[in-house]
Amino acid sequence: MHKRMAALMATAIAATGMASLTASPAEAADCHKGTVIETVQVRIAPNPSAPSVGTRAKGSTVCIYATTTGEDNPYTACGIHSSQWVRISSSFVVPPKWVAATCIRQL
């Protein structure tokens, strides 16, 4: 059963192109590790009003690929007021995944 499931998943990934959703070697080298200091919402855009696609738990490790400022959309997260965001997904992932920078401690 497990072999059949693995074969079906491999076929689905190949058919949909999802295999390309991993970071390229160059992008993986640009990954800067960080630790989530308090459970944080993961959003599809660097904006506190953007839809949430889940959470990252306190203590989990994330890969920081980019940072940006959402100047028109400040937020308060992890007890700090800011407009800084970090992208925790490679550029190949759609939609991208952003979290409040105030909840990430860079390693």
Backbone hydrogen bonds in HBPLUS format (Angstrom, degrees):
<---DONOR---> <-ACCEPTOR-->    atom                        ^
c    i                          cat <-CA-CA->   ^        H-A-AA   ^      H-
h    n   atom  resd res      DA  || num        DHA   H-A  angle D-A-AA Bond
n    s   type  num  typ     dist DA aas  dist angle  dist       angle   num
A0005-MET N   A0001-MET O   2.98 MM   4  6.23 160.2  2.02 152.2 157.4     1
A0006-ALA N   A0002-HIS O   2.93 MM   4  6.11 159.8  1.97 147.6 153.2     2
A0007-ALA N   A0003-LYS O   2.94 MM   4  6.13 155.0  2.00 144.9 151.7     3
A0008-LEU N   A0004-ARG O   2.90 MM   4  6.18 157.2  1.96 150.5 156.6     4
A0009-MET N   A0005-MET O   2.91 MM   4  6.14 158.6  1.96 151.1 156.8     5
A0010-ALA N   A0006-ALA O   2.94 MM   4  6.12 158.8  1.99 147.6 153.4     6
A0011-THR N   A0007-ALA O   3.00 MM   4  6.19 154.6  2.06 145.5 152.3     7
A0012-ALA N   A0008-LEU O   2.95 MM   4  6.19 157.7  2.01 146.8 152.9     8
A0013-ILE N   A0009-MET O   2.87 MM   4  6.08 159.4  1.91 152.8 158.3     9
A0014-ALA N   A0010-ALA O   2.99 MM   4  6.12 163.2  2.01 147.0 151.5    10
A0015-ALA N   A0011-THR O   2.92 MM   4  6.06 156.4  1.98 147.4 154.3    11
A0016-THR N   A0012-ALA O   3.02 MM   4  6.11 148.8  2.12 145.7 152.8    12
A0017-GLY N   A0013-ILE O   2.97 MM   4  5.81 124.4  2.28 142.6 155.0    13
A0018-MET N   A0013-ILE O   3.17 MM   5  5.00 125.7  2.48 139.1 144.4    14
A0020-SER N   A0017-GLY O   3.14 MM   3  5.99 164.2  2.17 123.0 126.5    15
A0021-LEU N   A0018-MET O   2.98 MM   3  5.42 161.4  2.01 120.3 122.0    16
A0028-ALA N   A0024-SER O   2.78 MM   4  5.99 161.9  1.81 160.9 166.6    17
A0029-ALA N   A0025-PRO O   3.06 MM   4  6.23 146.0  2.18 139.9 148.1    18
A0030-ASP N   A0027-GLU O   2.89 MM   3  5.00 133.8  2.11  99.1 112.8    19
A0031-CYS N   A0028-ALA O   3.14 MM   3  5.21 162.3  2.17 105.2 110.0    20
A0032-HIS N   A0064-ILE O   3.09 MM  32  4.98 160.5  2.13 132.0 138.2    21
A0064-ILE N   A0032-HIS O   2.75 MM  32  4.98 165.9  1.77 140.4 144.6    22
A0107-LEU N   A0033-LYS O   2.93 MM  74  5.61 176.5  1.93 138.8 140.0    23
A0034-GLY N   A0062-VAL O   2.92 MM  28  5.24 145.9  2.03 151.0 153.1    24
A0062-VAL N   A0034-GLY O   2.83 MM  28  5.24 162.4  1.86 145.8 151.3    25
A0035-THR N   A0105-ARG O   2.82 MM  70  5.18 157.5  1.87 140.4 146.0    26
A0105-ARG N   A0035-THR O   2.85 MM  70  5.18 166.2  1.87 149.5 153.7    27
A0036-VAL N   A0060-SER O   2.93 MM  24  5.53 164.6  1.95 162.5 167.7    28
A0059-GLY N   A0036-VAL O   2.73 MM  23  5.19 175.7  1.73 148.7 149.2    29
A0037-ILE N   A0103-CYS O   2.88 MM  66  5.38 163.4  1.91 140.3 145.9    30
A0040-VAL N   A0056-ARG O   3.03 MM  16  5.48 155.4  2.09 150.8 156.8    31
A0056-ARG N   A0040-VAL O   2.92 MM  16  5.48 149.0  2.02 151.0 161.2    32
A0042-VAL N   A0054-GLY O   2.83 MM  12  5.32 170.8  1.84 139.4 138.1    33
A0053-VAL N   A0042-VAL O   2.75 MM  11  5.67 161.8  1.78 154.3 160.3    34
A0043-ARG N   A0098-TRP O   2.77 MM  55  5.07 172.5  1.78 154.0 155.9    35
A0098-TRP N   A0043-ARG O   2.74 MM  55  5.07 164.8  1.76 152.4 157.2    36
A0044-ILE N   A0051-PRO O   3.19 MM   7  6.11 147.9  2.29 162.9 172.5    37
A0047-ASN N   A0045-ALA O   2.75 MM   2  5.49 134.0  1.96 110.7  95.7    38
A0050-ALA N   A0047-ASN O   3.01 MM   3  5.30 160.3  2.05 112.8 119.1    39
A0060-SER N   A0057-ALA O   3.04 MM   3  5.65 163.2  2.07 137.6 139.5    40
A0065-TYR N   A0087-ARG O   2.88 MM  22  5.60 170.6  1.89 170.5 172.6    41
A0087-ARG N   A0066-ALA O   2.82 MM  21  5.10 161.9  1.85 138.0 143.5    42
A0068-THR N   A0085-TRP O   2.99 MM  17  5.36 151.7  2.08 144.1 147.2    43
A0085-TRP N   A0068-THR O   2.87 MM  17  5.36 157.8  1.92 160.0 161.8    44
A0070-GLY N   A0083-SER O   2.69 MM  13  5.09 165.0  1.71 160.2 160.5    45
A0073-ASN N   A0070-GLY O   2.75 MM   3  5.30 162.1  1.78 125.9 132.0    46
A0075-TYR N   A0082-SER O   2.79 MM   7  5.61 159.6  1.83 165.5 172.7    47
A0082-SER N   A0075-TYR O   2.85 MM   7  5.61 159.5  1.90 160.1 166.9    48
A0077-ALA N   A0080-ILE O   3.01 MM   3  5.51 153.6  2.08 151.7 147.4    49
A0080-ILE N   A0077-ALA O   3.08 MM   3  5.51 164.1  2.10 114.5 119.4    50
A0101-ALA N   A0084-GLN O   3.11 MM  17  5.41 166.5  2.13 127.7 127.6    51
A0086-VAL N   A0099-VAL O   2.99 MM  13  5.59 163.7  2.02 161.0 166.4    52
A0099-VAL N   A0086-VAL O   2.96 MM  13  5.59 156.2  2.01 155.3 162.8    53
A0088-ILE N   A0097-LYS O   2.81 MM   9  5.65 155.1  1.87 154.8 163.2    54
A0093-VAL N   A0090-SER O   3.18 MM   3  5.71 165.6  2.20 116.3 120.5    55
A0103-CYS N   A0100-ALA O   3.12 MM   3  5.80 165.3  2.14 118.1 122.7    56
A0104-ILE N   A0101-ALA O   3.16 MM   3  5.40 165.7  2.18 116.2 116.5    57
